[in-house]
Amino acid sequence: KCQYEADDEIIRQGDPCHDPETTYMYVVTKGECSVKVNGKVLPDPYGTMTRDAIFGELSIMNDSPRKATITAKTNCTLQRVSKATVKKHLPQDAAAKEAFEKERDDLKKIDDILDKIAGVDSRYGGDSIHKFKP
């Protein structure tokens, strides 16, 4: 469990996620966090994470740099799980590990293609993800 005060930066876009003991994924248990991509706060509902939201997992799973900056919007309580712990719970036998890695790689390719098609700036500016309007 960890605490952050309003405006504290939790993770920064572009930061590497190599060290399994100091790289974490997070679950929001109390408070709100804001999401920024390329310095811009994403519009709601994408730009605010509240209780039970998870972030940081993609970088751990893909061994890739952080894709967004997450900042405490209010005082927050988060649960954090280290990369080492996550990796320990992944499939260990060769066949299951290979299947998991193929699926992970396929999902990463899809994410990369979407980023190229829409561009992170235009996607979160509203071109590809439209705010729900009832």
C-alpha positions in Angstrom: 0.0 0.0 0.0 1.3 3.5 -0.8 0.0 7.0 -0.4 0.3 9.9 -2.8 -0.8 13.5 -2.3 -2.6 15.6 -4.9 -0.4 16.5 -7.8 2.2 13.8 -7.0 3.5 12.1 -10.1 3.2 8.3 -9.9 4.5 7.2 -13.2 6.0 9.2 -16.1 5.4 8.6 -19.8 8.5 7.2 -21.4 10.1 5.9 -18.2 11.7 2.4 -18.7 10.3 -0.6 -16.9 13.4 -2.8 -16.7 14.1 -3.3 -13.0 11.7 -6.0 -11.7 12.1 -4.9 -8.1 11.4 -1.2 -8.6 8.9 -1.3 -11.4 5.2 -1.5 -10.4 1.7 -1.7 -11.6 -1.0 0.0 -9.4 -4.6 -0.4 -8.3 -6.4 2.7 -7.1 -8.1 1.9 -3.7 -9.0 5.5 -2.7 -8.9 8.9 -4.5 -8.5 9.9 -8.1 -5.6 9.9 -10.6 -5.3 11.8 -13.9 -3.9 10.5 -17.1 -1.7 12.5 -19.4 -0.4 11.5 -22.8 2.2 13.8 -24.4 1.5 16.4 -21.7 -2.2 16.6 -22.3 -4.8 15.4 -19.8 -7.1 12.9 -21.5 -10.8 13.9 -21.6 -13.1 12.1 -19.2 -13.9 9.3 -18.8 -10.4 8.3 -20.1 -8.5 10.9 -18.2 -9.6 10.1 -14.6 -9.0 6.8 -12.8 -10.9 6.0 -9.6 -11.3 3.1 -7.2 -10.4 -0.3 -8.7 -8.7 1.2 -11.7 -5.5 -0.6 -12.7 -2.5 1.1 -14.4 1.1 0.3 -15.3 0.4 -3.3 -16.2 1.0 -2.9 -19.9 4.6 -1.8 -19.5 5.2 -4.7 -17.1 3.7 -7.2 -19.5 5.3 -5.8 -22.6 8.7 -4.8 -21.1 8.0 -1.4 -22.7 8.3 2.2 -21.6 5.4 3.8 -19.8 2.7 5.0 -22.3 1.3 7.7 -20.1 2.0 10.0 -17.1 -0.3 9.2 -14.1 -0.6 11.9 -11.4 -2.6 11.9 -8.2 -5.6 14.2 -8.8 -6.6 14.0 -5.1 -4.9 12.4 -2.1 -4.7 8.7 -3.1 -4.2 5.3 -1.7 -2.8 2.7 -4.1 -1.9 -0.9 -4.0 1.3 -1.6 -5.9 2.6 -4.9 -7.3 6.2 -5.3 -8.4 7.1 -6.5 -11.9 8.9 -9.4 -10.2 5.7 -10.5 -8.4 3.7 -10.3 -11.6 6.2 -12.2 -13.6 6.3 -14.9 -10.9 2.6 -15.6 -11.5 2.8 -15.9 -15.2 2.8 -19.3 -16.9 6.0 -21.2 -16.3 5.7 -24.4 -18.4 7.1 -24.0 -21.9 3.9 -24.4 -23.9 1.8 -22.1 -21.7 4.5 -19.5 -21.6 4.8 -19.6 -25.4 1.1 -19.2 -25.8 1.0 -16.3 -23.3 3.9 -14.6 -25.1 2.3 -15.0 -28.5 -1.0 -13.5 -27.3 0.9 -10.7 -25.5 2.9 -10.0 -28.7 -0.3 -10.0 -30.8 -1.9 -7.5 -28.5 1.1 -5.3 -28.6 1.1 -5.3 -32.4 -2.6 -4.3 -32.4 -1.8 -1.5 -30.0 1.1 -0.3 -32.1 -1.0 -0.4 -35.3 -3.8 1.6 -33.6 -1.2 4.2 -32.4 0.1 4.5 -36.0 -3.4 4.8 -37.5 -4.8 7.2 -35.1 -1.8 8.7 -33.4 -1.8 9.1 -29.7 -2.3 12.8 -30.0 -5.3 12.6 -32.3 -6.8 9.5 -30.7 -7.0 11.1 -27.3 -7.9 14.5 -28.8 -11.2 12.8 -29.7 -10.6 11.5 -33.3 -10.8 7.8 -32.5 -12.3 7.6 -29.0 -15.4 9.6 -28.7 -16.9 10.5 -25.4 -20.1 8.7 -24.6 -23.1 10.9 -25.0 -26.4 9.3 -24.0 
